């Protein structure tokens, strides 16, 4: 047996090393520097945006997006229940309340019709409208922003895209990150590209970008001494990590292409096994397949989610369940939820498979062999 197969490890090489050492040797060790500026320009281009602000995490991007839009105590924010906790956590950082909505059966992204019904009911009943909507581009699938933007536009509710899991994907010919008034990107160690830790906020609004950049550097005013007229945060990405990100961004297309190859190979090998299904993309969607996931019906397959993960672990292969829905998380117990059955089923039966762009054909075959034995 070879090395342990990880779910989605960093895929780095000589290009990233060279950029990182060049930044080090240049003396730009402090948070700011030319690589930070260049990374923001290059990321803005990759996401089809006019501006990017590189930050310490995707969570920081969500937090600042809500903050600069004035979302705060007394406000509700619509969030898909099937997501990583950071999406909902950021809502609580500004004192607002997450309202959880279910997702679509096919790709597990926010269900536009539930959003439409929820907003219509609030308007009809004279209730306060949500202050924002945060669709999540789950596992590399862009949400249906065409429909969501049209619905949100009727009520003048801003859309913030959580594109943390989808860099390199597209929908309707537009890249992940290009949707909404702002979008959050993540470069955590398990994402398609990484800056070790880090993220970014991208937008077409130059004033919003400038405000986010100021807030991320403790909201210091542009004067000789340290002057602060609003509370800021220490959220900027460092120049060294931005240099690493530049090297990663140069290889984005190849990394996404490899993840798509892995997804296609998993489907070819496993889709016909009894009880196995895969999420499907909408006709106008081109997912990045950040993680390949499948669901298993234990009554048909003869094995359940946990048994599959345990079998993979015994073979030194990392796998994990699909995200546990936010409305089932103890920390968010009792918060308003619309639907939730689709998300709960995805969690109960879903398995995330090793999907890193450095995964070799032989390693993928190890994964397939274990699953085929357990489900065959």
C-alpha positions in Angstrom: 0.0 0.0 0.0 1.3 3.5 -0.9 1.0 6.8 0.9 -2.2 7.8 2.5 -4.6 9.3 -0.1 -5.9 12.6 1.1 -9.2 14.2 0.2 -7.8 17.4 -1.4 -4.2 18.2 -0.5 -2.3 21.2 -1.8 -0.9 20.8 -5.3 2.3 22.8 -5.4 5.6 22.6 -7.2 8.6 24.4 -8.6 6.6 27.3 -9.9 5.2 28.2 -6.5 8.6 27.7 -4.8 10.3 30.0 -7.3 7.7 32.7 -6.8 7.8 32.4 -3.0 11.6 32.5 -2.8 11.7 35.5 -5.2 9.3 37.4 -3.0 11.4 36.5 0.0 14.6 37.5 -1.6 13.1 40.8 -2.7 12.7 41.9 0.9 8.9 42.3 0.7 8.3 40.2 3.9 5.8 42.7 5.3 2.1 42.3 4.6 2.1 44.6 1.6 4.2 44.3 -1.5 4.2 43.9 -5.3 3.1 40.3 -5.3 0.0 41.2 -3.3 -0.9 43.9 -5.8 -0.2 41.6 -8.7 -2.2 38.7 -7.2 -5.2 41.0 -6.8 -5.1 42.1 -10.5 -4.7 38.5 -11.7 -7.5 37.2 -9.5 -9.8 39.9 -10.6 -9.2 38.9 -14.2 -9.7 35.2 -13.4 -13.1 35.9 -11.8 -14.2 38.4 -14.4 -14.2 41.3 -11.9 -12.9 44.8 -11.8 -11.4 44.5 -8.3 -10.0 42.0 -5.9 -8.9 42.4 -2.3 -6.7 39.5 -1.0 -7.6 38.6 2.6 -6.7 36.2 5.3 -9.6 33.8 4.6 -12.8 33.4 2.6 -14.6 33.8 5.9 -13.1 37.3 6.3 -14.4 38.1 2.8 -17.9 37.1 3.7 -17.7 39.1 7.0 -16.5 42.2 5.3 -19.0 41.9 2.5 -21.9 41.9 5.0 -20.2 44.6 7.0 -19.8 47.1 4.1 -23.4 46.5 3.0 -24.5 47.6 6.5 -26.0 44.2 7.5 -26.3 44.1 11.3 -28.5 43.4 14.3 -32.1 42.9 13.5 -31.4 41.8 9.9 -32.0 38.3 8.4 -29.7 36.8 5.8 -30.8 33.9 3.6 -28.3 31.1 3.5 -28.5 27.6 2.0 -28.5 25.1 4.8 -26.1 22.8 2.9 -22.8 24.6 3.3 -19.7 24.9 5.4 -20.3 26.7 8.7 -18.3 29.7 7.7 -21.2 31.0 5.5 -23.6 31.1 8.5 -20.9 32.1 11.0 -20.1 35.3 9.0 -23.8 36.3 9.3 -23.6 36.1 13.1 -20.3 38.1 13.2 -22.3 41.2 12.1 -25.1 40.4 14.6 -27.6 39.3 12.0 -29.6 36.1 11.9 -29.2 33.3 9.3 -32.4 32.0 7.8 -31.7 28.5 6.3 -33.2 27.4 3.0 -33.0 24.0 1.3 -31.1 23.2 -1.9 -31.9 21.8 -5.3 -31.9 18.0 -5.7 -29.5 17.9 -8.6 -26.5 20.0 -7.6 -27.2 20.9 -4.0 -27.1 24.7 -4.5 -29.7 27.1 -3.1 -33.2 26.5 -4.4 -34.3 29.6 -6.3 -38.0 28.7 -6.0 -37.8 28.5 -2.2 -36.1 31.9 -2.2 -38.9 33.3 -4.4 -41.7 31.9 -2.2 -40.0 33.1 1.0 -39.5 36.7 -0.3 -43.0 36.8 -1.7 -44.5 35.6 1.6 -42.5 38.2 3.6 -43.6 41.0 1.2 -47.2 39.8 1.3 -47.3 39.7 5.1 -45.6 43.0 5.6 -42.5 41.5 7.2 -39.1 43.0 7.0 -37.2 41.6 3.9 -33.8 39.9 4.3 -30.8 42.2 4.2 -28.9 39.9 1.9 -28.8 36.5 0.2 -25.6 34.3 0.2 -25.9 31.5 -2.4 -23.1 29.0 -2.1 -21.2 27.4 -5.0 -21.2 24.0 -3.4 -18.5 21.4 -4.3 -17.6 23.4 -7.4 -21.2 24.0 -8.7 -22.2 27.6 -9.3 -25.6 28.4 -8.0 -28.4 29.5 -10.4 -27.5 33.2 -10.2 -29.5 34.1 -13.3 -32.7 33.1 -11.5 -31.5 34.2 -8.1 -30.5 37.6 -9.3 -33.9 38.1 -11.0 -35.7 37.1 -7.8 -33.6 39.2 -5.5 -33.8 42.2 -7.9 -37.6 42.3 -7.5 -37.1 43.1 -3.8 -33.9 45.0 -4.0 -32.1 42.4 -1.9 -28.3 42.2 -2.5 -26.7 38.9 -3.4 -23.3 38.0 -2.1 -21.8 34.9 -3.7 -19.9 32.4 -1.6 -17.6 31.1 -4.3 -15.1 29.5 -1.9 -15.5 26.0 -3.3 -15.8 26.9 -7.0 -12.9 28.9 -8.4 -12.5 27.8 -12.0 -16.1 26.8 -12.5 -18.7 28.7 -14.5 -22.4 29.0 -15.2 -24.0 30.6 -18.2 -20.5 31.3 -19.5 -19.6 33.4 -16.5 -16.8 32.4 -14.1 -17.3 31.6 -10.4 -16.8 34.8 -8.4 -18.4 37.0 -11.1 -21.9 36.8 -9.6 -23.5 39.1 -7.1 -22.5 42.5 -5.8 -19.5 40.8 -4.2 -18.1 37.3 -4.0 -15.9 35.5 -1.6 -13.1 33.2 -2.6 -11.1 30.8 -0.5 -7.5 29.7 -0.8 -7.4 27.3 2.2 -5.1 24.4 1.9 -7.7 22.0 0.6 -9.1 24.3 -2.1 -8.4 24.1 -5.9 -5.6 26.6 -5.5 -4.1 27.6 -2.1 -2.1 30.4 -0.5 -1.7 28.1 2.6 -4.5 30.0 4.2 -6.2 32.9 2.6 -9.1 34.2 0.6 -10.3 37.3 -1.3 -13.3 39.5 -1.9 -14.0 40.3 -5.6 -16.4 42.9 -6.9 -17.0 45.3 -9.8 -17.6 48.2 -7.4 -14.5 50.2 -6.8 -15.8 52.0 -3.8 -16.8 48.8 -2.0 -13.4 47.3 -2.8 -11.6 50.4 -1.4 -13.7 50.3 1.7 -13.0 46.5 2.2 -9.3 47.1 1.7 -9.3 49.9 4.3 -11.3 47.8 6.8 -9.0 44.8 6.4 -6.0 46.9 7.4 -7.5 48.1 10.7 -9.4 51.0 9.0 -6.4 53.3 9.2 -7.0 56.7 7.7 -4.5 58.0 5.1 -2.8 60.5 7.4 0.7 60.7 9.0 -0.3 59.3 12.3 -2.6 56.4 13.1 -6.1 57.7 12.8 -9.2 55.5 13.0 -12.8 56.7 12.4 -14.3 53.2 12.2 -13.5 49.8 13.7 -11.3 47.8 11.4 -10.0 44.2 11.2 -6.6 42.6 10.6 -7.6 40.6 7.6 -5.1 41.3 4.8 -3.1 38.5 3.0 0.6 38.8 3.2 2.9 39.5 0.3 4.6 36.2 0.7 1.4 34.2 0.6 0.2 36.3 -2.4 3.4 35.2 -4.2 2.5 31.6 -3.6 -1.0 32.4 -4.8 0.3 33.8 -8.1 2.1 30.6 -8.8 -1.1 28.6 -8.0 -3.3 30.9 -10.1 -1.0 30.3 -13.1 -1.9 26.6 -12.9 -5.6 27.0 -12.2 -6.8 25.8 -15.6 -4.8 22.6 -15.4 -5.8 21.9 -11.8 -9.5 22.3 -12.7 -9.1 20.2 -15.8 -7.6 17.4 -13.7 -10.4 17.5 -11.2 -12.9 17.2 -14.0 -11.0 14.2 -15.3 -11.1 12.6 -11.9 -14.9 13.2 -11.6 -15.5 11.6 -15.1 -13.4 8.6 -14.1 -15.3 8.1 -10.8 -18.6 8.3 -12.7 -17.4 5.8 -15.3 -16.3 3.3 -12.7 -19.0 3.7 -10.1 -22.2 5.2 -11.5 -23.7 1.8 -12.4 -23.2 0.2 -9.0 -26.5 -0.4 -7.2 -27.7 2.4 -5.0 -25.0 4.9 -6.2 -25.9 8.4 -7.6 -23.8 11.5 -8.4 -24.9 15.1 -8.3 -25.6 16.4 -11.7 -24.9 19.8 -13.3 -27.4 22.1 -14.9 -27.2 22.4 -18.7 -25.6 25.8 -18.5 -23.2 24.9 -15.7 -19.5 23.8 -16.0 -18.5 22.7 -12.5 -14.9 22.6 -11.3 -15.8 19.5 -9.3 -13.7 20.7 -6.3 -14.8 17.5 -4.6 -16.4 14.6 -6.3 -19.3 13.4 -4.1 -21.7 10.5 -4.4 -24.7 9.3 -2.5 -25.4 5.7 -1.6 -28.8 4.2 -0.8 -27.9 1.6 1.9 -31.0 -0.5 1.3 -30.0 -1.0 -2.3 -26.2 -0.9 -2.0 -25.8 -3.0 1.1 -23.6 -0.4 2.7 -24.2 3.0 4.2 -22.2 6.2 4.2 -20.3 5.5 7.4 -19.4 2.0 6.3 -17.9 3.3 3.0 -15.9 5.9 4.8 -14.6 3.4 7.3 -13.7 0.9 4.6 -11.8 3.7 2.8 -10.0 4.7 6.0 -9.0 1.1 6.6 -7.3 1.3 3.2 -5.5 4.5 4.2 -7.8 6.7 2.1 -9.4 9.9 3.4 -13.1 10.5 2.7 -15.7 12.4 4.6 -19.5 13.0 4.7 -21.2 15.7 2.8 -21.5 18.9 4.8 -23.9 18.5 7.8 -26.7 21.1 7.1 -26.7 24.2 9.2 -30.2 23.7 10.5 -29.0 20.4 12.1 -26.0 22.0 13.7 -26.4 22.5 17.5 -25.0 26.0 17.4 -27.8 27.1 15.0 -30.6 25.1 16.6 -34.0 26.8 16.5 -33.2 29.3 13.7 -35.7 29.6 10.9 -35.5 26.9 8.2 -37.4 26.5 5.0 -37.4 22.9 3.9 -34.2 21.0 4.7 -35.1 17.5 3.6 -32.9 17.6 0.5 -29.9 18.8 2.4 -30.5 16.3 5.2 -30.7 13.4 2.7 -27.4 14.6 1.1 -25.7 14.6 4.5 -27.2 11.2 5.5 -26.1 9.4 2.4 -23.3 11.5 0.8 -19.6 10.8 0.6 -16.8 13.1 -0.6 -14.1 11.2 -2.4 -10.4 12.1 -2.9 -10.4 14.7 -5.6 -7.1 16.6 -5.4 -5.5 17.6 -8.7 -2.3 15.7 -7.7 -4.2 12.4 -7.3 -2.6 9.8 -9.6 -4.4 7.3 -11.8 -3.1 4.5 -9.6 -4.3 6.2 -6.4 -7.8 6.8 -7.9 -7.9 3.1 -8.8 -7.2 2.3 -5.1 -10.3 4.3 -4.2 -12.4 2.7 -6.9 -11.3 -0.8 -5.9 -12.4 -0.3 -2.3 -15.8 1.2 -3.2 -16.4 -1.4 -5.9 -15.7 -4.2 -3.4 -18.0 -2.6 -0.7 -20.8 -1.9 -3.2 -20.4 -4.7 -5.7 
